[in-house]
Structures are given as structure tokens and as C-alpha cells.
């Protein structure tokens, strides 16, 4: 089998707000075509125009090639070899950032092709399922123009998620820091009140995570607040500091009264090795498209397993990335949850409409997907409706 073409489709939700901190408002869907009529589907979570450029750019020289040029004519089954080829011949322009995100979308599509060609779900090709179901956690993003409205909103979302059958949920609490919600400005004490109100709302029998979205500049400021959360049974605290502050992460991983989670932005296993070995994080959060695809995400999972760390993947795009996360989660023993919001609970029309979602949550769990490859189908009407023109 040979790769014959790679198509990039940029999709944009009609109500895109550049000041909102949510990457679910746009998408790049990458379709990899083959000479046997099988098409693989992938996506990645970063600026879609940058990814399109990385894929379609003409070659500059042998260290700065375009991805499409490197892959046309290759065998889509050669996933590891092709990963290395792209990494090597884009090293000057790539190694991290948009080029790796682009490679991630293509690699995801190659795994979809392999599964479709063999009639097997991707998790089988990744080594087989370690469990018979996945536990999804609800990723909850509140709204509100004031701190009070924002706090009330997240408590309502938490109750709604529990009523929907979720046994785990992540409360976003972004009252300050560079990505604070629509310019809100709340104090650390208000953040503590909100987190406490969430725990009271869901009760003790619910796994609760908190995403604080890079709120603090240094470890001491973080500890001053999160030491007050010791009695709230927080499963993990996500991205308390900027990702390059490895010394700060090392302090928090050692001293905070909960696990520290990070990795949603990271590209390649090399950045996860740093986060785990220098930053000491207990929960690694690869986003399959962004880390470099299923090939690279599986390497991260294995590196985390070797170190006794957990994987809880980041996923905030559409049913494409969610399916890829689910297959990865099944194929490793150290992934207790995936980030998942049923389409009907999601704000993003792309999440709701792009893919006929094969993953259905019942009684708080998602059963094994059985379709070949990623097991998803794109909705052609949504592809047309949201196409960036
Ligand atoms: Mg996050």
C-alpha cells in the first residue's frame, strides 16, 4: 500500500472568540489517502494554519522538508519508520511545536489506515486491551462574567456531570494567571472556596481533579494555597506553573498534598522525559495529536509506566482525538481515566457534529470500540458547514 495524498481541512466554529481559552473552537482534520482506496483520519490540537503550512510547505533543504513531500509514496504501515523519517528531515524547522503536531495528525491517520486495512480496532494493533472498559472523566469549563457567577457555574457543571453518570470530573478554576477566563480576576482564597464548593457538591464518592491553567509563577505561591486543599481529596492538580518551570514542578511534585499533572502542550517523548525526571510529575497528560501521534503517545505511556507514573491524556478537540485517546488508554496499564465529554454536554459545535461518536458512556464507563481503525466516521455535512473559507 502507498500513500497517494494528504489533505488538510481547517474547520472553524461560527462563534469563534479569540479571547476565549478553549481550543475546541477550531480544528485541522488531516486525511491520508492510499492507492488501495483506504483513507485515514487524524487531527491535532494547535493553530490549524501552522499545521497546514508544515504539511504543505515545499522543501527548503534536507533539514527543513514539508511533511507531504516526505510521505507521498511511502507505505502507511511503516508508522515508526515514517515518524523517524519526518522527525529527521524536519529537524531544523521541527523537533517541537507545530511540525510535531502536524506529524501527530498524520500518524493518527496512518494508524487508522492500518486498522481499516486489517479490519481491527487500533487498540489491538497497539498491543491489545489491558481492560474491558475505559473510565471517562468530565472536563468541565465554567462560564461567568464575575467570580461569583463563574464559581456557581462550575458547581452546577459538577452536579450535572455526576447526574449524567460520571464518577470523575475535572473542575477548571482559572481566576487568575495568563489564561484567566475572559479577563476575570479572583484571589487564591476565592479559588479555594470554589474548589471546596465543588467537593461539597459532588460528595466524597467522586474522583475530583482541578485544572488551574498555569495560574502561579512560582511553587511557593502555589503551595500557600493548595496546602489548604489537603482534606479535599484532589486526584490531581493540573498545570499549576508554566511548563518550562521544571524546578518549580519538582518542588510541587514533592511537597503538594496531591498528584501534580502536566503535559497537555508537550511535543515528543523528550519533553515528557524532562517533565517526569526533572519535574517529578506524577501524572503525564499527552495529547495524542500534539505529542506526535499514537506512535509517540505510546512511547510516552511506556516511559511513564517504567517510572510508576500515571497517564491521563489531554483531549479537547473532536471525536477523532477522543477515539485516538481511547485506543491508547486501552492499550496501556497505567491510564485510569480519559478526558471525555459526551457530545450532548459540550459547547463546541465541532465536538457535537463532526464525528458520529462511537464512544458511548453508560453507567460511568465507555466500552471497547469495535470498529476498524479509530472506529469513527466523519460527518460530511459538518466538514462542509464548518470549512474555513
Ligand atoms: Mg488543562
Boltz pocket constraint, residues with backbone or C-beta under 6 A from the ligand:
constraints:
  - pocket:
      binder: B
      contacts: [[A, 211], [A, 213], [A, 238], [A, 239], [A, 264]]
      max_distance: 6.0
